[in-house]
Each structure stands twice: as structure tokens, then as C-alpha cells.
Amino acid sequence: MTNASSPQPPTPHESAPVSLPDQQSVPESLDQLLDEAQNFHEASLAVSRYVHQWVLRNGPSARELADVLHGKWLGHPLHPLLTDLTVGAWTWGFYFDLMARLTGSRQTQHLADRLIWLGTLSALPTAIAGLADFSAIKRSAASYGGAHALLNSVAWLCFLESSRARLAKNQSRAFFLALGGMLVSSLSAWLGGDLVYRHRIGVNHAPAANLTDWTVALPLDDLSEATLTPVEVGGESLVLFRHGQKVVAISGVCSHAGGPLGDGQRIDEWCVECPWHQSVFDLRDGHVVHGPAVYAQPHYLTRIRDGQIEVRAAGPGA
């Protein structure tokens, strides 16, 4: 007689567990598709660089316009701020659209129509600001930026046709076009988040300046006149610049995309241009002269003692 408490041999289905096929979400599938779409990546990168070179070729006025679109005056990228208006208007417009269909309220429908039109019109400056940022996107993220732009374009066309249907009093067509626009814009919004949080587009790449004590950088005699000199001090990358007896220092990692400012080009008397995307910074205090960067470079105080250049982070009131 078998003891009920003794272990039982595994049945065949217990010893050979069934493995289920991997199931991917739509965003994950899109992610994989973009990683494998080399031709689309190269086409996106070509468009990006064409726009960037157009800005650089067309003089100060084009550069200043690009600075406005990047958000230099704002202190962070302009595009996300504008997307809040566009996507917010579309989202609330669709919500009131749905409520109007359920309740038959003409006032609610009127509000929905106005909001959809607002989102559709505001999408134009939003797209232009996005194009400015796309023009200086990191190479590795070009296909994601291109897909984000294409999806937004499809969503805009859906909402544009929805708006036209509203003028023609065809509310059913308007509603279903808005529904399509919402689905596409939601997928595009996911891609936008992926660009920021995974590819780090639009974030500050310059590390914080943490040298709180005066630290020797290098002998003054080793710093050539009017030459950008990259140095490592206390684990931090800096660029030193000497003009006569005046020495200045800023972070050597570009805030826009992490480019090496020490390999950059000196512009005018006191500015450095990043070699990656041509952001320009003032070497005296790190402020942005021209984008695509919108975040200032951390800068350092300098002094000369016993023939040595010493630096420390510029703190409040320094």
C-alpha cells in the first residue's frame, strides 16, 4: 500500500512544461522593427542632417530662428511644451466628442469641435519645433525620431479630416477619424517618451560640476594661448582656455548630446562650437550662444597659484 505522504512521480505533463510563444506588445514590435529597418534609419538620418546643414548654411537669421524653435530662450526644449497643447486639445476634444454622442448635447459637441480644431492648428508650430530638434538628433535615435514624425503626420491628417467633417456636419465621420487620430497619436506619444527616457533626447548630458575645493588642473606654462585644452580634473572633464593671463574653464561634455567640446572649434574670441551638432557656448560662463543645446555648460572658477592653474565649481554667489 502506498503511503499518502510519500512523493508521487511527476506526470508527463509536469516533467515537460509547455513553453508559450513570446508575445510582444505593439510598442515592443515597433521597437524591434525600427532597430532592424536600416534603410529607414539612413533615410531619417539624411533628412535630419539636410535640415541641420540648411540652418548652418543660411546665416545668422536662420540660426536665430532655430534657437527659438529649440527653446534656447526657454531654458529647455520648446517642442514638449507645445505637444502638451496639441495632444491635450485633441484628447479633451475626443473626450467631449464621445460625451456628445452619448448625451446628444449640442453644447458638448460644439466644445469638442473647437478643441479638435485647436489641436489641429497648434500641431503646425509643434511640428516645426519638433523638426528643429530632429535636425540635430543623435545618430542612434534617427529612425525613432523619423517614425515619431511620420506617426504624428498621420495623426494630424486624421484630425484635419475630422475637422473638415465637422464643418460638413458629418459628426459620425468626424468621430471615427478623431478615434483613428487618437490611436495613432498615442503610439507616437509612446515613441516620444522612448526618445526621452531611453535615447535621452532633449535631456541635459553635461555632468554636474562637483569640484567644491580648489584643485590643480595643470601648470600655467602648459596651457597654450588661445587654444582649447581638454583636461581631466578630479574625474571631471573640463575645457580650459587662456587669453593672456585670464584662464577660463567649462565642462568638456556638451549638454546637448555629450559631444567632446575639447575637440571643438573656437568661434569669435570667447566661444567654443561642439564638433557633433555645432552648439556654441561662451567659455567664460558656459551660457548657450547658439543651439541646438538649450542647457548651459557647468563652469568653473579658476586661479593661478605658484604657477599652477587651480579650478573649482562655480557655486551660488561665486
KAZIFEN-V464389 format. One record per residue. N is the residue number from 1. SS is DSSP state (h for helix, s for strand, l for the rest). PHI is phi in whole degrees, 0 to 359 (NA if undefined). Layout:
n: {N & N}
ss: {SS & SS}
phi: {PHI & PHI}
//
This chain:
n: {1 & 2 & 3 & 4 & 5 & 6 & 7 & 8 & 9 & 10 & 11 & 12 & 13 & 14 & 15 & 16 & 17 & 18 & 19 & 20 & 21 & 22 & 23 & 24 & 25 & 26 & 27 & 28 & 29 & 30 & 31 & 32 & 33 & 34 & 35 & 36 & 37 & 38 & 39 & 40 & 41 & 42 & 43 & 44 & 45 & 46 & 47 & 48 & 49 & 50 & 51 & 52 & 53 & 54 & 55 & 56 & 57 & 58 & 59 & 60 & 61 & 62 & 63 & 64 & 65 & 66 & 67 & 68 & 69 & 70 & 71 & 72 & 73 & 74 & 75 & 76 & 77 & 78 & 79 & 80 & 81 & 82 & 83 & 84 & 85 & 86 & 87 & 88 & 89 & 90 & 91 & 92 & 93 & 94 & 95 & 96 & 97 & 98 & 99 & 100 & 101 & 102 & 103 & 104 & 105 & 106 & 107 & 108 & 109 & 110 & 111 & 112 & 113 & 114 & 115 & 116 & 117 & 118 & 119 & 120 & 121 & 122 & 123 & 124 & 125 & 126 & 127 & 128 & 129 & 130 & 131 & 132 & 133 & 134 & 135 & 136 & 137 & 138 & 139 & 140 & 141 & 142 & 143 & 144 & 145 & 146 & 147 & 148 & 149 & 150 & 151 & 152 & 153 & 154 & 155 & 156 & 157 & 158 & 159 & 160 & 161 & 162 & 163 & 164 & 165 & 166 & 167 & 168 & 169 & 170 & 171 & 172 & 173 & 174 & 175 & 176 & 177 & 178 & 179 & 180 & 181 & 182 & 183 & 184 & 185 & 186 & 187 & 188 & 189 & 190 & 191 & 192 & 193 & 194 & 195 & 196 & 197 & 198 & 199 & 200 & 201 & 202 & 203 & 204 & 205 & 206 & 207 & 208 & 209 & 210 & 211 & 212 & 213 & 214 & 215 & 216 & 217 & 218 & 219 & 220 & 221 & 222 & 223 & 224 & 225 & 226 & 227 & 228 & 229 & 230 & 231 & 232 & 233 & 234 & 235 & 236 & 237 & 238 & 239 & 240 & 241 & 242 & 243 & 244 & 245 & 246 & 247 & 248 & 249 & 250 & 251 & 252 & 253 & 254 & 255 & 256 & 257 & 258 & 259 & 260 & 261 & 262 & 263 & 264 & 265 & 266 & 267 & 268 & 269 & 270 & 271 & 272 & 273 & 274 & 275 & 276 & 277 & 278 & 279 & 280 & 281 & 282 & 283 & 284 & 285 & 286 & 287 & 288 & 289 & 290 & 291 & 292 & 293 & 294 & 295 & 296 & 297 & 298 & 299 & 300 & 301 & 302 & 303 & 304 & 305 & 306 & 307 & 308 & 309 & 310 & 311 & 312 & 313 & 314 & 315 & 316 & 317 & 318}
ss: {l & l & l & l & l & l & l & l & l & l & l & h & h & h & h & l & l & l & l & l & l & l & l & l & l & h & h & h & h & h & h & h & h & h & h & h & l & h & h & h & h & h & h & h & h & h & h & h & h & h & h & h & h & h & h & h & h & l & h & h & h & h & h & h & h & h & h & h & h & h & l & l & l & l & l & l & l & l & h & h & h & h & h & h & h & h & h & h & h & h & h & h & h & h & h & h & h & h & h & h & h & h & h & l & l & h & h & h & h & h & h & h & h & h & h & h & h & h & h & h & h & h & h & h & h & h & h & h & h & h & h & h & h & h & l & l & l & l & h & h & h & h & h & h & h & h & h & h & h & h & h & h & h & h & h & h & h & h & h & h & h & h & h & h & h & h & h & l & l & l & h & h & h & h & h & h & h & h & h & h & h & h & h & h & h & h & h & h & h & h & h & h & h & h & h & h & h & l & l & l & l & l & l & l & l & l & l & l & l & l & l & l & l & l & s & s & s & s & s & h & h & h & l & l & s & l & l & l & s & s & s & s & s & l & l & s & s & s & s & s & s & s & s & l & l & s & s & s & s & s & s & l & s & l & l & l & l & l & l & s & h & h & h & l & s & s & s & l & l & l & s & s & s & l & l & l & l & l & l & s & s & s & l & l & l & l & l & s & s & s & l & l & l & l & l & l & l & l & s & s & s & s & s & s & s & l & l & s & s & s & s & s & s & l & l & l & l & l}
phi: {NA & 279 & 289 & 295 & 272 & 285 & 294 & 264 & 295 & 294 & 285 & 304 & 285 & 282 & 280 & 230 & 298 & 278 & 265 & 275 & 297 & 297 & 244 & 254 & 286 & 300 & 300 & 294 & 295 & 296 & 303 & 296 & 299 & 292 & 294 & 263 & 272 & 295 & 296 & 294 & 300 & 294 & 294 & 297 & 295 & 296 & 296 & 303 & 289 & 297 & 296 & 299 & 293 & 298 & 298 & 292 & 283 & 261 & 79 & 301 & 295 & 294 & 293 & 292 & 297 & 298 & 299 & 297 & 290 & 291 & 102 & 305 & 290 & 270 & 90 & 202 & 305 & 283 & 306 & 299 & 297 & 289 & 295 & 300 & 293 & 295 & 293 & 297 & 295 & 297 & 295 & 291 & 298 & 293 & 299 & 291 & 302 & 296 & 297 & 294 & 292 & 280 & 255 & 75 & 285 & 289 & 294 & 296 & 295 & 298 & 296 & 300 & 299 & 297 & 291 & 298 & 296 & 300 & 297 & 293 & 288 & 290 & 295 & 293 & 295 & 298 & 293 & 294 & 296 & 295 & 296 & 300 & 292 & 297 & 296 & 235 & 287 & 296 & 306 & 294 & 254 & 299 & 292 & 291 & 295 & 295 & 294 & 301 & 294 & 295 & 296 & 297 & 295 & 296 & 299 & 297 & 297 & 299 & 288 & 296 & 294 & 297 & 294 & 294 & 294 & 294 & 296 & 274 & 63 & 262 & 290 & 294 & 298 & 300 & 295 & 288 & 292 & 295 & 299 & 299 & 298 & 296 & 295 & 290 & 293 & 293 & 295 & 295 & 297 & 300 & 297 & 299 & 296 & 298 & 298 & 283 & 276 & 257 & 269 & 59 & 271 & 87 & 258 & 278 & 269 & 283 & 290 & 294 & 275 & 246 & 282 & 276 & 249 & 298 & 227 & 292 & 263 & 187 & 296 & 302 & 294 & 273 & 261 & 291 & 292 & 55 & 231 & 289 & 235 & 282 & 218 & 251 & 230 & 57 & 81 & 248 & 273 & 233 & 240 & 258 & 216 & 242 & 229 & 66 & 265 & 268 & 238 & 235 & 210 & 225 & 299 & 271 & 253 & 299 & 291 & 285 & 216 & 85 & 294 & 276 & 294 & 296 & 264 & 279 & 245 & 283 & 242 & 55 & 264 & 235 & 238 & 235 & 252 & 294 & 286 & 277 & 228 & 65 & 294 & 240 & 234 & 279 & 291 & 283 & 218 & 82 & 289 & 283 & 267 & 218 & 284 & 285 & 298 & 236 & 256 & 293 & 283 & 303 & 239 & 233 & 282 & 229 & 207 & 244 & 226 & 55 & 78 & 251 & 274 & 246 & 228 & 206 & 297 & 281 & 263 & 303 & 80 & 284}
//
